[in-house]
Amino acid sequence: MDKEITLEVTSQKRKKAALVGFIVIAGLVLAIFTLRSFIKSSINRSEITTAVVETGNIENTINATGEVLPEFEEIITSPINASIKNALMDAGNKVNAGQSIITLDKSATQTEYEKQRFQLESKRNEISKLKLDLGKSFYDIQSNNDIKQLRISDLTDAVENAKRLYKAGGGTRENIEQAELNLKVARLEKKQLENEIKNKQQTMRIEIKEAEIAAAIQANDLNELLRKLKLANVVATRKGVITYVNKNIGANVHEGETLARIADLGSFKIQGSISDNSLDDLHAGIPVIIRINDNQLRGHVTNVSPSIQNSIISFDIQLDDRSNKLLRPNMKVDVFLVTATHNKVMRVANGPAFKGSNLQDIFLINGTKAIRRTVHIGLTNFDFVEIKDGVKPGDVVITSDMSEYKNSTEITIN
């Protein structure tokens, strides 16, 4: 009679079978990967790019963008409130110093100038009249003072006569006292008049000075208006190219409004922009490389904008060769900020094989074979990659993308 197998025994058998199956599958997977690593893959020579390890200098760079701008651009603004009468030049025209660009209707300002000129003449006439009036007043006071002096002399004699007459017995003591009182009053009146003369002189100087200051201010305003009238003949002050001109004939323009821009295309600068993530690496004086097609220009950062807009920082670059023929206004260029430099290191041309990590595998060509090698990466830029170890100068490195051969230790080159 068959014995019934207990549930516990059945469960143990199933677990044992599952464990055996898992070990077998893991062994197969491991065998496949081990075998694959020893399989000698092959690649055609035409499918790869290579570079020779060399000794040289390398600069670490971070990418930015830039726009070529004229280093000097003059902005011509309207010196007065006027209307545009005629535009004599178009944007893009070359212009020499002294050439007219725009004609403004300045009749209203001319009328205002004439009005102020007449007012200044009137003010000057008022000053002359004031000087005459004050001079006359001063003369009258001075004449009165002279008369007072004569009266004092006369009263002094009267006192002496009264005293002599009193001694001779023909006068009285009251006559002497009256004469002395009259003299004392005359002297006080003269002193009062002298103080009045002194105050009048000070008043004259102050009134004339105030009138002259007011006239001088009015004269300065008139000269400023005349200067603006001359500037209203909108002309170029330097040789260059017009980059903008307001051609809205008949439009009213206010004082300070832009009428034209003139750029000096003999020298240029770069206005760069970069993400604010690189703020710590960006500062004035940092070297910069500008790439235009296959050409490079060098310069340095001169100014960093203190404001951040939409997570973008702007900065100005002064070029070493500011008049290079490759430069064009508003041209977009690639900018590379140099953050570090290593001299006399092993380097190789940059390529897709380098993924940016500090430790990575590369392939060295040895005859018809490519051997995988693990190396440490140093500084990188758009041209070169620094390799710290694992290679020597003269080794040939595959620089094309070798991701599909990452499990191969050796590749045959056909």
C-alpha positions in Angstrom: 0.0 0.0 0.0 1.5 3.5 -1.1 2.6 5.9 1.7 1.3 9.5 1.5 4.2 12.0 1.1 4.0 14.7 3.7 3.6 18.4 2.6 6.9 19.4 4.2 8.9 16.9 2.2 7.3 18.1 -1.0 8.1 21.7 -0.2 11.7 20.9 0.5 12.1 19.1 -2.9 10.7 22.1 -4.7 13.1 24.5 -3.1 16.0 22.3 -3.9 15.0 22.0 -7.5 14.6 25.8 -7.7 18.0 26.4 -6.2 19.7 24.0 -8.6 17.9 25.7 -11.5 19.0 29.2 -10.4 22.7 28.0 -10.0 22.6 26.5 -13.5 21.2 29.7 -15.1 23.7 31.9 -13.3 26.5 29.7 -14.4 25.4 29.9 -18.0 25.2 33.7 -17.9 28.6 34.0 -16.3 30.0 31.6 -18.9 28.5 33.6 -21.7 30.0 36.9 -20.4 33.4 35.3 -19.7 33.4 33.8 -23.2 32.3 37.0 -24.8 35.2 38.9 -23.1 37.7 36.6 -24.6 36.1 36.6 -28.0 38.3 38.5 -30.4 36.1 41.0 -32.1 37.1 42.7 -35.4 36.6 46.2 -36.9 37.4 47.8 -40.3 40.2 50.4 -40.3 38.0 52.8 -42.3 35.4 52.8 -39.5 37.7 54.3 -36.8 39.6 57.5 -36.2 42.9 57.6 -34.4 45.2 60.1 -32.8 48.8 59.9 -31.6 49.6 60.5 -27.9 51.9 63.5 -27.7 53.5 65.8 -25.1 52.2 69.4 -24.9 50.1 71.9 -23.0 46.4 71.6 -22.4 43.8 74.1 -21.2 40.6 73.2 -19.4 37.7 75.1 -20.9 34.0 75.6 -20.3 31.7 76.4 -23.2 29.8 79.7 -23.7 28.3 81.6 -26.6 29.2 85.0 -27.9 28.2 87.7 -30.4 30.7 89.9 -32.2 30.0 93.6 -31.6 31.9 96.8 -32.7 34.2 97.8 -30.0 33.2 101.5 -30.4 29.7 102.4 -31.4 28.6 106.0 -31.3 24.9 106.7 -30.5 23.7 110.0 -31.9 20.7 111.3 -30.0 18.4 114.3 -30.7 19.7 117.4 -28.9 16.3 119.1 -29.1 12.6 118.4 -29.4 12.0 118.4 -33.2 10.7 116.5 -36.1 12.6 114.5 -38.7 12.8 116.5 -41.9 15.0 114.2 -44.0 17.1 111.1 -43.7 20.2 111.4 -45.8 21.8 108.0 -45.0 20.7 104.4 -44.8 21.9 101.7 -42.4 24.9 100.0 -43.8 26.3 103.1 -45.5 29.9 104.1 -44.8 30.2 107.6 -43.4 33.1 110.0 -42.9 33.4 112.5 -40.1 31.4 115.6 -40.8 28.9 114.0 -43.2 25.2 114.8 -42.6 23.0 111.9 -41.6 19.6 113.4 -40.7 18.1 116.8 -41.1 15.8 118.0 -38.3 13.2 120.7 -38.3 14.5 123.1 -35.7 12.3 126.1 -36.3 10.6 126.0 -32.9 14.0 125.8 -31.1 15.3 128.6 -33.3 12.4 130.8 -32.2 13.0 130.0 -28.6 16.7 130.9 -29.0 15.8 134.3 -30.4 13.3 134.9 -27.6 16.0 134.1 -25.0 18.5 136.3 -26.7 16.2 139.3 -26.5 15.5 138.5 -22.9 19.3 138.4 -22.2 19.7 141.8 -23.9 16.9 143.2 -21.8 18.5 141.8 -18.6 21.8 143.4 -19.5 20.1 146.8 -20.1 18.4 146.4 -16.7 21.8 145.9 -15.1 23.1 149.1 -16.8 20.1 151.0 -15.6 20.5 149.6 -12.1 24.1 150.7 -12.0 23.1 154.2 -13.1 20.3 154.4 -10.5 22.4 153.1 -7.7 25.2 155.5 -8.8 22.9 158.4 -8.6 21.6 157.4 -5.2 25.1 157.1 -3.9 26.1 160.5 -5.4 23.1 162.1 -3.7 23.9 160.6 -0.4 27.6 161.6 -0.7 26.5 165.2 -1.5 24.4 165.3 1.6 27.3 164.0 3.5 29.5 166.8 2.2 26.8 169.3 3.1 26.6 167.9 6.6 30.4 168.3 6.9 30.1 172.0 5.9 27.3 172.5 8.5 29.4 170.8 11.2 32.3 173.2 10.3 29.9 176.2 10.5 28.4 175.0 13.9 32.0 174.5 15.2 32.7 178.1 14.4 29.4 179.2 16.0 30.4 177.4 19.3 33.8 179.2 19.3 32.2 182.5 18.6 29.6 182.0 21.4 32.4 181.2 23.8 34.5 184.3 22.8 31.4 186.5 23.1 30.6 185.0 26.5 34.1 185.8 27.7 33.8 189.3 26.4 30.6 189.7 28.4 28.3 190.0 25.4 26.8 186.5 25.4 25.2 184.1 27.8 25.9 180.6 28.9 22.7 179.4 27.2 23.9 180.6 23.8 27.1 178.4 24.2 25.0 175.3 25.2 22.6 175.8 22.3 25.6 176.1 19.8 27.2 173.0 21.3 23.9 171.1 21.1 23.4 172.1 17.4 27.0 170.8 16.7 26.4 167.5 18.5 23.2 166.9 16.5 24.9 167.8 13.3 27.7 165.3 14.0 25.2 162.5 14.9 23.4 163.2 11.6 26.6 163.0 9.7 27.5 159.7 11.4 24.1 158.4 10.5 24.6 159.5 6.9 28.0 157.8 6.8 26.4 154.5 8.0 23.7 154.9 5.3 26.5 155.5 2.7 28.2 152.3 3.8 25.0 150.2 3.7 24.1 151.7 0.4 27.5 150.7 -1.0 27.0 147.1 0.2 23.5 147.0 -1.1 24.7 148.3 -4.5 27.3 145.6 -4.7 24.8 142.8 -3.8 22.1 144.0 -6.2 24.5 144.4 -9.1 26.1 141.0 -8.3 22.7 139.3 -8.2 21.7 140.9 -11.5 25.0 139.8 -13.1 24.6 136.2 -11.8 21.1 136.1 -13.3 22.4 137.4 -16.6 25.2 134.9 -16.6 22.8 132.0 -16.0 20.6 133.2 -18.8 23.7 133.6 -21.0 24.7 130.0 -20.2 21.2 128.8 -21.1 21.4 130.7 -24.3 24.8 129.2 -25.2 23.6 125.7 -24.4 20.6 126.3 -26.7 22.9 127.5 -29.4 25.1 124.4 -28.9 22.0 122.2 -29.3 21.0 124.1 -32.4 24.4 123.3 -33.9 24.1 119.7 -32.9 20.7 119.6 -34.6 22.6 119.4 -37.8 23.0 115.6 -37.3 26.5 114.7 -38.6 28.9 111.9 -38.1 31.8 112.7 -35.7 33.9 109.8 -36.8 34.5 107.5 -39.7 32.5 104.3 -39.6 29.4 102.4 -40.8 25.8 103.4 -39.9 24.2 100.5 -38.1 20.9 102.3 -37.5 19.1 105.4 -38.6 15.6 106.7 -37.8 13.9 107.2 -41.2 10.5 108.1 -39.9 10.1 111.4 -41.9 7.9 113.8 -40.1 8.0 111.9 -36.8 8.4 114.0 -33.7 11.5 113.1 -31.7 12.2 114.1 -28.1 15.5 115.4 -26.7 17.7 112.4 -26.0 15.9 110.0 -28.4 18.2 107.9 -30.6 18.5 109.1 -34.2 21.4 107.0 -35.5 24.3 104.6 -34.5 27.7 104.7 -36.1 30.0 101.7 -35.6 33.8 101.7 -36.0 34.4 98.4 -37.9 38.1 98.7 -37.4 37.9 96.9 -34.1 35.5 94.5 -32.4 34.7 93.0 -29.1 32.7 89.9 -28.0 29.7 89.9 -25.8 29.5 86.5 -24.2 26.8 84.7 -22.2 26.9 81.6 -20.1 24.7 79.7 -17.6 24.9 81.0 -14.0 26.0 77.5 -13.0 29.5 78.6 -14.1 29.4 81.8 -12.0 32.3 80.6 -9.7 34.6 80.1 -12.8 33.8 83.4 -14.4 35.8 86.5 -13.4 37.5 89.5 -15.0 40.9 88.6 -16.5 40.2 84.9 -17.3 41.6 83.9 -20.7 39.2 83.2 -23.5 39.4 81.3 -26.8 37.1 82.3 -29.6 36.4 79.8 -32.4 35.3 81.0 -35.8 34.9 78.0 -38.1 38.4 76.3 -37.9 40.1 79.5 -36.7 40.9 80.5 -33.1 41.2 84.0 -31.6 42.3 84.7 -28.1 41.3 87.4 -25.5 40.3 87.9 -21.9 37.2 88.8 -19.9 37.1 92.5 -19.1 33.8 92.9 -17.4 31.1 90.6 -15.9 27.5 91.8 -15.6 26.4 91.9 -12.0 22.8 91.0 -12.9 21.5 87.5 -14.0 18.7 87.3 -16.4 16.9 84.0 -17.1 19.8 82.1 -15.4 22.2 83.7 -18.0 25.2 85.8 -17.1 26.6 88.3 -19.7 30.3 89.3 -19.9 32.5 91.3 -22.2 35.6 90.0 -24.0 38.5 92.1 -25.3 40.3 90.4 -28.2 44.1 90.3 -28.6 43.5 90.8 -32.4 40.5 93.2 -32.4 40.8 94.0 -36.1 40.9 90.4 -37.4 39.3 90.1 -40.9 37.2 87.1 -39.8 35.1 89.3 -37.5 31.7 90.6 -38.6 29.1 92.6 -36.6 26.5 90.4 -35.0 28.3 87.2 -35.8 27.6 84.3 -33.5 30.8 82.6 -32.2 31.7 79.8 -29.9 33.4 81.0 -26.7 35.6 78.8 -24.4 36.6 80.1 -21.0 40.0 78.8 -19.9 39.7 77.7 -16.3 43.0 75.8 -15.9 46.3 75.0 -17.8 48.6 72.0 -17.5 52.0 72.2 -19.3 54.1 69.3 -20.7 51.5 66.6 -20.2 50.5 63.7 -22.4 47.6 64.6 -24.5 45.6 63.2 -27.4 43.1 64.7 -29.8 39.6 64.8 -28.4 36.9 62.5 -29.9 33.7 60.5 -29.2 35.8 57.8 -27.4 36.1 60.1 -24.4 33.0 60.3 -22.3 34.0 62.8 -19.7 34.7 60.5 -16.7 38.0 60.6 -14.9 38.5 56.8 -15.2 37.6 55.1 -18.5 38.7 52.5 -21.0 40.3 53.3 -24.3 41.8 51.2 -27.1 45.5 51.4 -28.2 46.5 50.2 -31.7 49.3 47.7 -31.7 49.9 46.5 -35.2 46.7 44.9 -36.4 45.2 44.7 -33.0 43.5 47.2 -30.7 44.1 46.6 -27.0 41.8 47.9 -24.3 43.5 50.0 -21.7 42.1 51.7 -18.5 43.5 55.2 -18.1 42.9 58.3 -15.9 41.7 61.4 -17.7 42.9 64.9 -16.7 41.9 68.2 -18.3 39.8 68.3 -21.4 38.9 70.9 -24.0 37.4 70.9 -27.5 40.8 69.9 -29.1 42.6 67.7 -26.6 42.2 65.3 -23.7 44.9 64.9 -21.0 45.8 61.2 -20.3 47.6 60.9 -17.0 48.7 57.2 -17.2 48.4 54.0 -19.1 49.9 55.4 -22.3 53.2 56.9 -23.5 54.0 59.5 -26.2 53.8 57.9 -29.6 51.0 55.5 -28.8 48.1 55.5 -31.2 44.6 55.8 -29.6 41.3 55.1 -31.2 39.2 58.3 -30.8 36.0 57.2 -32.3 33.1 55.8 -30.2 33.9 52.2 -29.1 30.9 51.6 -26.8 29.8 48.4 -28.6 33.2 46.9 -27.9 33.2 47.7 -24.2 33.3 44.0 -23.2 36.2 43.2 -25.6 39.8 43.2 -24.4 41.2 42.9 -27.9 39.9 43.8 -31.3 41.3 42.7 -34.7 41.7 45.6 -37.2 40.9 44.5 -40.7 
